[in-house]
């Protein structure tokens, strides 16, 4: 299930196939069984309307959850760029040798953070994460050693800025892990399948092409939710505009 929700195309295909199957199974059982009486039809229409309303609410809530997580990833990208820029500026507060080393490490670290946002290759992501951890250890070691040789409130401010850089990366990673739960996807899928089954079972005409309309209408927002909620697999992704702008400004002599 997790591999499906990580790819919006899989969400679209699986949801469309499952819902089409459900609606035609409902239509098949209706044609094989006895017709609904007038009283049963009223009760059935009430249940069907309630199920469709519940599905619409759950899709709306899930879409809101996906957009909130997307906005969170965007905000942390901006915060990370600000933290790196601040740490780079505060490097002037360290002794000359330490300041130079910190700046070089921050430039390399910034390149890795940009790659983190741009790449889709899982193996490359593992390499980026490994390089990021190594650079974080080097940054902290270099900054703390430089500050220890000249322990003043100003050097402490530079170390605090480096701490913000490390924390910003942790917040970003947590935001990328914060996805719509699998249980929520499963509940949406089951309700969507149930609604399509009810629509097929309640259809009054034989083999109506309209049976395909509801699966398509439901699959499109599910695809959009999956796309927004997928940090790497979707079309709608967080572009590291702030990090790239900072990288270009640091390269200017």
VOGU-3710 file (C-alpha; in Angstrom, 3 decimals, decimal comma):
1> xxxxxxxxxx> 0,000/0,000/0,000  2,833/2,414/0,831  4,415/1,871/-2,599  1,083/2,781/-4,222  0,553/6,068/-2,350  4,167/7,080/-3,051  3,321/7,252/-6,768  0,305/9,405/-7,771  -0,018/7,513/-11,084  -0,491/4,261/-9,158
11> xxxxxxxxxx> -3,129/5,973/-7,024  -5,009/7,027/-10,171  -4,806/3,626/-11,869  -5,575/1,494/-8,798  -8,462/3,686/-7,653  -9,987/3,852/-11,143  -9,774/0,096/-11,711  -11,100/-0,778/-8,254  -14,019/1,632/-8,494  -14,971/0,535/-12,025
21> xxxxxxxxxx> -14,946/-3,069/-10,852  -17,115/-2,177/-7,849  -19,694/-0,253/-9,879  -20,065/-3,028/-12,444  -20,285/-5,698/-9,739  -23,129/-3,708/-8,201  -24,802/-3,397/-11,592  -24,360/-7,134/-12,220  -25,936/-8,101/-8,887  -28,833/-5,729/-9,487
31> xxxxxxxxxx> -29,615/-7,358/-12,831  -29,363/-10,823/-11,279  -31,592/-10,023/-8,303  -35,124/-8,790/-7,893  -35,945/-5,100/-8,440  -36,130/-2,823/-5,413  -39,598/-1,981/-4,195  -40,664/1,632/-3,826  -40,087/1,588/-0,059  -36,691/-0,118/-0,429
41> xxxxxxxxxx> -35,746/2,388/-3,117  -36,305/5,328/-0,757  -34,199/3,726/1,980  -31,531/2,789/-0,555  -31,358/6,343/-1,926  -30,941/7,674/1,623  -28,047/5,303/2,320  -26,451/6,094/-1,043  -26,676/9,853/-0,514  -25,205/9,525/2,994
51> xxxxxxxxxx> -22,315/7,391/1,730  -21,499/9,832/-1,077  -21,646/12,758/1,349  -19,284/10,962/3,730  -16,886/10,245/0,855  -16,926/13,894/-0,213  -16,130/15,025/3,347  -13,252/12,564/3,710  -11,775/13,577/0,353  -12,055/17,234/1,379
61> xxxxxxxxxx> -10,341/16,607/4,721  -7,596/14,542/3,064  -6,995/17,255/0,482  -6,682/19,793/3,302  -4,187/17,512/5,087  -2,097/17,151/1,905  -2,047/20,915/1,245  -1,078/21,620/4,866  1,852/19,228/4,637  2,923/20,722/1,318
71> xxxxxxxxxx> 2,874/24,234/2,813  4,882/22,949/5,751  7,579/21,580/3,435  7,710/24,930/1,618  8,040/26,871/4,883  10,850/24,655/6,137  12,732/25,060/2,860  12,611/28,814/3,381  13,603/28,461/7,045  16,521/26,230/6,114
81> xxxxxxxxxx> 17,801/28,763/3,582  17,541/31,533/6,173  19,405/29,457/8,764  22,256/28,650/6,378  22,504/32,271/5,253  22,591/33,488/8,851  25,247/30,947/9,815  27,349/31,981/6,816  27,158/35,630/7,863  27,925/34,837/11,503
91> xxxxxxxxxx> 31,063/32,970/10,487  32,757/36,404/10,557  32,473/36,216/14,352  34,820/33,221/14,471  38,622/33,360/14,229  39,875/33,794/10,645  40,909/30,164/10,055  37,714/28,767/11,530  35,566/31,254/9,620  37,096/30,232/6,300
101> xxxxxxxxxx> 36,607/26,521/6,997  33,003/27,040/8,111  32,139/28,986/4,974  33,569/26,293/2,701  31,680/23,596/4,566  28,449/25,604/4,423  28,748/25,961/0,653  29,156/22,202/0,265  26,337/21,610/2,714  24,073/23,967/0,756
111> xxxxxxxxxx> 24,747/22,019/-2,453  23,666/18,814/-0,739  20,486/20,418/0,557  19,580/21,561/-2,962  20,164/18,047/-4,290  17,923/16,689/-1,523  14,999/18,630/-2,964  15,718/17,986/-6,645  16,586/14,303/-6,841  14,116/11,417/-7,203
121> xxxxxxxxxx> 16,597/8,529/-7,215  16,347/6,612/-3,927  19,980/5,465/-4,074  21,143/9,013/-4,653  18,976/10,165/-1,733  20,763/7,714/0,575  24,105/9,098/-0,602  22,903/12,688/-0,093  21,709/11,899/3,430  25,044/10,281/4,240
131> xxxxxxxxxx> 26,973/13,281/2,915  24,662/15,627/4,816  25,317/13,856/8,111  29,061/13,941/7,509  28,998/17,652/6,687  26,848/18,380/9,745  29,406/16,665/11,972  32,247/18,590/10,309  30,385/21,898/10,588  29,667/21,453/14,269
141> xxxxxxxxxx> 33,195/20,255/15,034  34,824/23,113/13,121  32,568/25,802/14,589  32,860/24,548/18,170  36,639/24,183/17,965  37,012/27,676/16,508  34,803/29,098/19,233  36,678/27,272/21,987  39,917/28,983/21,002  38,259/32,356/21,536
151> xxxxxxxxxx> 35,272/31,884/23,868  33,328/35,146/23,690  29,612/36,014/23,408  30,168/36,728/19,720  31,614/33,299/18,950  28,794/31,756/20,979  26,377/33,559/18,661  28,087/31,943/15,663  27,776/28,501/17,249  24,104/29,142/17,963
161> xxxxxxxxxx> 23,605/29,948/14,279  25,211/26,631/13,363  22,847/24,882/15,750  19,929/26,475/13,889  21,258/25,032/10,630  21,275/21,520/12,060  17,825/21,919/13,589  16,385/23,266/10,326  17,462/20,141/8,468  15,811/17,968/11,126
171> xxxxxxxxxx> 12,540/19,880/10,857  12,654/19,542/7,065  13,202/15,797/7,238  10,352/15,401/9,712  8,037/17,356/7,398  8,934/15,079/4,468  8,144/12,022/6,580  4,830/13,508/7,708  2,431/12,022/5,142  -1,250/11,143/5,049
181> xxxxxxxxxx> -1,512/7,888/7,082  -2,009/4,599/5,235  -5,128/4,003/7,338  -6,673/7,191/5,943  -5,938/6,059/2,380  -7,447/2,632/3,108  -10,592/4,201/4,576  -10,963/6,522/1,569  -10,533/3,584/-0,781  -13,069/1,374/0,994
191> xxxxxxxxxx> -15,683/4,122/1,125  -15,104/4,985/-2,551  -15,497/1,330/-3,545  -18,636/1,026/-1,417  -20,145/4,148/-2,972  -19,508/2,873/-6,476  -21,041/-0,470/-5,592  -24,163/1,305/-4,337  -24,337/3,430/-7,471  -24,083/0,342/-9,660
201> xxxxxxxxxx> -26,656/-1,550/-7,631  -29,071/1,383/-7,691  -28,758/2,095/-11,427  -32,147/1,953/-13,167  -30,882/1,516/-16,731  -29,135/-1,457/-18,329  -25,405/-1,024/-19,022  -25,456/2,750/-18,670  -22,152/4,418/-19,709  -22,761/6,833/-16,834
211> xxxxxxxxxx> -21,496/4,099/-14,512  -17,955/5,142/-15,491  -18,474/8,782/-14,539  -18,348/8,424/-10,753  -15,132/6,322/-10,682  -13,434/8,909/-12,895  -14,677/11,866/-10,843  -13,462/10,293/-7,596  -10,132/9,088/-9,005  -9,073/12,571/-10,128
221> xxxxxxxxxx> -9,100/14,181/-6,627  -7,470/11,045/-5,186  -4,696/11,457/-7,760  -4,336/15,142/-6,836  -4,167/14,326/-3,127  -1,526/11,672/-3,765  0,454/14,061/-5,960  0,515/16,879/-3,404  1,247/14,479/-0,540  4,192/12,825/-2,321
231> xxxxxxxxxx> 7,364/14,923/-1,800  9,301/13,219/-4,599  6,896/11,154/-6,708  4,447/13,868/-7,662  4,342/16,596/-10,273  3,612/19,253/-7,631  6,812/19,408/-5,583  8,671/21,892/-3,423  11,282/23,616/-5,561  14,315/24,824/-3,535
241> xxxxxxxxxx> 14,038/28,373/-4,819  15,325/29,975/-1,621  18,248/27,576/-1,299  19,237/28,050/-4,939  19,001/31,822/-4,618  21,230/31,683/-1,548  23,720/29,453/-3,386  23,951/31,933/-6,241  24,446/34,858/-3,844  27,273/33,040/-2,026
251> xxx> 29,085/32,430/-5,310  29,170/36,136/-6,098  32,652/37,454/-5,182
//
